[in-house]
Amino acid sequence: MAAIPPTGNHAVSEAGLPWWMLIGPGIATITSLFLLTSVYEYGRPSHVMIEFGLMPREFLLMVIVSYLVAAAMTFAVGFLLGGRSPIASVLPALGVTVAGVLLTSFASGGAMLLAGRAISGLGAGVALGVTVAVLRRVQGPRAVAATVVAVLGVLAAVAAPFVNSAISEMLSFRLAHLTTVLFLFAAIFAGAVSGIARTAGAGRTARPAPYGMPYPSPPPYPAPQNPVAQYPAPQYPVAQNPISQAPQYPATQYPASQHPAGPYPTQNPGR
């Protein structure tokens, strides 16, 4: 019994991914690591602590731990869903992260600050899980792609406190935190473009058969030949009229003396 081939959607989802499918999730992961440490400031108390009157322990629990716990809760979800549909998983996660950043930037109290950081962590965990899932399926040098994402993420986490301190000194910590929305929108744009490009490419290569079961076409077979045509037709002699083939005999000639030429005597019918 011949094995039934998989459907077109399943084949596309299990195939390898091109390297550019990593751009959107990669930017999301780097931005998420930037958000983790962007509330810090090296060498001085953070403007967030001063603005909300938080102690170091409260600051650690409400701003850092809440972000990490929320990200750890959703990492597995992003990893599982990202292996099947990475773009469909990372785009909603980026939307959640944007909502959390906006809530944090315009927070008016500790509860609102805690909610914003937790919501941002939920989206960051999904984005990180999708990035790991895409790295496992990307075609080409996976180690190079993973190294680039990891190095850029570490650099973003290290540079975030300096950027936050510089912008907070000139303007406000709220504006410093709000600038990350630009990078999140860049990740959304890159993910949407790569998803559209992958869908268009898959539509050109896959031709689904009726009921979604693309069976391979049978190999061409030569047309069967008539075995009788390989042999010459027997040649029979044309039948002739047997009468025409009968021997011809000459007509019998009798002497004239045996056949009297005179008329026969007439007889009287009355006698």
C-alpha positions, -999 to 999 in steps of 0.1 A, spaced: 0 0 0 14 33 -10 21 59 17 -1 89 17 19 121 13 14 149 38 -8 178 30 6 211 17 2 231 49 19 204 70 48 202 46 53 239 46 52 241 84 78 213 88 102 226 62 133 247 70 131 284 73 152 310 55 175 332 75 155 363 70 126 348 90 148 355 120 148 393 116 115 400 132 118 377 162 155 387 166 147 424 169 119 415 193 144 395 215 170 422 214 145 449 224 131 426 252 166 423 267 170 461 264 137 466 283 149 443 311 178 467 321 165 500 307 151 509 342 186 508 357 212 536 358 248 529 366 264 547 396 232 564 409 196 556 419 173 551 390 148 578 380 121 552 383 129 548 420 130 585 426 97 591 406 77 565 424 95 566 458 106 529 457 131 513 480 157 490 463 139 459 474 106 472 461 122 483 429 137 449 424 104 431 430 81 454 411 103 462 381 128 434 376 114 402 391 79 408 377 94 411 342 115 380 345 87 358 361 62 368 334 88 361 306 95 327 321 58 318 322 53 324 284 87 312 271 74 277 266 43 289 248 64 309 223 87 280 218 59 255 210 39 279 188 69 294 171 80 260 158 48 258 137 39 294 129 66 318 140 52 350 126 16 344 138 31 339 173 55 368 175 32 395 161 6 393 189 35 390 215 49 422 202 15 439 205 14 428 241 49 442 247 39 475 232 9 477 255 31 470 285 56 496 275 30 522 271 14 513 304 48 516 321 57 549 304 25 566 315 22 549 349 9 571 377 14 547 406 32 515 418 3 492 408 2 506 373 40 503 370 39 467 382 12 458 357 30 474 328 63 456 336 45 422 339 26 427 306 59 436 289 75 405 303 46 383 289 53 395 254 91 393 259 89 356 269 69 347 238 93 366 216 123 348 231 107 314 227 98 321 191 134 332 184 148 299 198 123 279 178 132 297 146 169 292 152 163 255 154 147 254 119 167 281 101 186 269 71 223 275 67 248 283 95 226 282 126 255 288 149 263 321 132 227 333 134 224 323 171 257 341 178 246 373 162 213 374 181 230 365 214 258 391 210 234 419 200 211 410 229 239 412 254 251 445 240 215 459 242 212 448 278 246 463 287 240 496 269 204 501 281 213 517 315 236 542 298 209 551 273 183 554 300 205 576 322 214 599 293 178 604 281 164 607 317 189 634 326 180 655 295 142 647 294 125 621 314 127 583 322 92 580 306 105 592 272 136 569 276 113 539 281 89 550 254 117 551 227 117 513 227 83 513 210 101 523 178 122 491 179 91 471 186 73 485 156 104 478 135 102 441 147 64 440 138 71 454 103 100 430 97 79 400 109 49 410 88 71 414 56 89 381 61 56 363 68 40 377 36 71 368 16 72 332 30 34 327 23 38 340 -13 68 317 -19 50 287 -5 19 295 -27 41 294 -58 57 261 -50 28 241 -36 -1 231 -58 -27 215 -36 -49 187 -51 -86 183 -44 -94 178 -7 -59 189 2 -42 156 -8 -15 163 -34 -10 129 -49 20 126 -73 11 121 -109 17 86 -122 48 81 -145 41 81 -182 38 46 -196 42 38 -234 10 31 -253 4 -7 -256 10 -21 -290 -11 -46 -309 8 -79 -309 -10 -89 -341 6 -59 -359 41 -74 -353 34 -103 -376 26 -100 -414 -9 -109 -425 -11 -143 -442 -15 -142 -480 -41 -166 -493 -47 -172 -531 -78 -157 -545 -106 -182 -549 -116 -188 -585 -148 -201 -600 -147 -239 -602 -167 -240 -633 -142 -220 -652 -115 -244 -640 -134 -275 -653 -118 -294 -682 -133 -285 -716 -144 -315 -737 -152 -313 -774 -188 -318 -785 -197 -353 -798 -201 -355 -835 -225 -381 -848 -227 -393 -885 -256 -380 -904 -268 -416 -914 -278 -423 -878 -302 -394 -878 -328 -396 -905 -335 -362 -918 -369 -370 -933 -401 -363 -914 -418 -390 -895 -450 -406 -911 -481 -392 -899 -505 -415 -881 -542 -413 -881 -554 -407 -846 -586 -426 -853 -569 -459 -857 
